[in-house]
Amino acid sequence: MVARMTAAKLRVMLVDDDRGRAALLTQALADSGCEVVARAGKNEDVLARVRHADPDVILIDMELPDRDTLEHMRSISRDRPRPVVMFAERSDRATAEAAIKAGVSAYVVDGLSPARIRPILEVAIARFREFQAMRTELEQARSQLADRKIVERAKGILMQKRGMSEDEAYKALRKLAMDRNKRLIDIAESVIAAAELLA
């Protein structure tokens, strides 16, 4: 999907209950070099539509985002992350904050003009990519920290049971991992499992 977003024609899913407004928006998107690949009303299963249409970006146009719409955005953000642009006729601070927390990349109030659609979509995509990169980095850091804790626990077991120093325990784990062609974390988990079995 990310590679495809660099192409000139963006695939857009439009969520709008107002058919007349949706038709005007579809034309404005086409004039901006976008293709509307799916349409949905706010009460439809938006996540199912996203799975089926696989859009590059989701554009929501409504008077005021309601709780159901925000819940749809949370589901998409969790299960099928996509840049989401929300145009609202009116808003308040709490609604805007709730929309951003639900995964909306750009929240625009009272400003849907055809000339601005493409730049707004591109900014939303850039923000989405940046957020996804930060999220990936955070998940990797959490995973590395969890792995480190497991290796430390395995070293502690070897130090206690075998009377090894910390350095000796680490080298023993590393050597076993190399000899068996396995990751260090896998060997550490095996040591912990064996210790728990024998306890």
N, C-alpha and C positions, 0 to 999 in steps of 0.2 A: 504494500500500500504506500509506504513512504516514497519509494522510487517512482511510483505512478504519479504522486502528487507533484512531482517536479515537471511533469508534462504540462503543456499549455492548457488543455481542456480539463477542468476540475469536474469530478463527478459529485453532484450535490444531491442530498436527500432533503426535501422540503417538508417541514411540519407546519401546517397552517389549516385552521378550520374554516377560514373565509375563502370560498372558492374564487371569488372575483379578485381578491388581493393575491391569492396564490397564482392565478393566471398572469397577473401583471408582474409578479416577482419572477415567475418562470421565464417570461420574455426578457426581463431585465438581466437575469442570469445568463440566458442564451446570448444576449447582446454583449455580455462581459466575457464571453468565451467559456462559459460553464455549461454543463449538461445536467439536467435534472433527471436522475435515474430512478427516483422513487418519491412518492408523496404520501403523507400520512396526516390524519387528524390527531389532535392531542390525546384523544381517548382510545386510539388504536394501539396495538402492540408494537410500539416503535422499535423495540429491541429486535423483534422478529423481522421487521422490515430492514433493519440495518444488516442483520445476518444475511438476508436474501440479496439485497441490492449491493452490499459492500461499497458504500459511498466513500469518497475521500474526506468529505466534510458534511456536517449536518447543519442546516439553517432552520431556525425556529422563528416564526413570526407570530406574535400574539399580543393581545392587549396587556395582560398582566400574567406572568407565569404562575401557575397554580401548583399545589403540592404534588398532584399526580404527574405533571410534566417534569418537575424536578426529580421525582423518584425514577422516572424513565431515564433521565440524564445520568443519575447515579448508577443505574443498571448498565447503561452503555459504557460509562467510564470504567466500571469494574470488569465487564465481560467482553466488550468490543470497543476499546478506546478509539475515539475519533475526535478531531477538532469539532467543536460545537460553537456556532455563532447564534446568539439569541437577540432578536430585535423585539423590544417591548414598546407599546404605545405609552405606557406610564409605569412607574416603578417607585419603590422606596428602598432605603438603604438595606433593610433586612432581607428583602427579596433579592436584591442584587448580590448580597453576600451569600445567600443560600444557593443562588444559581452558580456562582463561582465554586463553592464547596461541592456542588453536585457534578462538577466537571466541565462547566461552560468555559470555553476559551476566550470568548469576547462577548460582552454584554453591552448592547447599544440601545439607548433610550431615545425615542422620538427622533430618529434620524435615518430612516430607510430611504435613501435616494439612490437611483440606479447607478449614478457615476461612482458612488462610494462602495458598492457591493464588492467588487473584485479586490480592492486594497484591503478592505476589512477582512475578507476571507483569507487573504495571504498573511495578514498579521496574526489572525487566529491560528493558522497552520504553523507559523513560526513559533508562536507561544506554546502550542501543543507539543511540538517537537522538543523544545527546550525543557518543558515539564516532564515529558517522557524520558528524556536523557537523564534528568536529575533523579527521577523515580528509579530508573535502572541502576544508577550509581548507588543509591541508597539501599536498594535490595541486595546488590553485590556486597556492600559494606556490612550489612546485617548478616549475610550468609557467611562471609569471611570471619566475622566475630564469633558466630555460632560454631564454625569449624575450629577456630582457635581454642575455644573453651573445651571442646571435645578432645582435642590433641593434648591440652594441658591436663585434663582429667586422666587420660591414658598414661601420660608421663608420670603423674602422681601415683598411679597404681604400680607402675614398674619400679618407681623409686621406693615405694613402701614394701612391695612383695619381693623385689630382687636386690634391694639395697643399692640401687644405682644412683649416681648423681643425676641432676637434671639434664646435663649435656649428654651423658651416656644413655639415658632413657630416650632422649630425642633421636640420637644417632641410631639406636636399636630400632625404633619405629620407622625411621627413614630407610634403613637398610632392608628391613622386612618388606616395606612397600616396594622398593626397587627390585628385590629378589622375586617377589610375587607379581611384579608388573601391575601394581594397584596404586590407587591414590593414598596419600598419607591419612586422610580422613577415614577411608574405609578400614585401614589397619587399626587406627585408633578406636573406631567403633567396635571392631572385633575384640580388641583387648578389653574394652569396657564390658561387652557382652559376656566374655569368658569369665571375667572377675565376678560379675553378678551371678553367673551360673554356679560358680564355686563357692560363693559366699554362704 
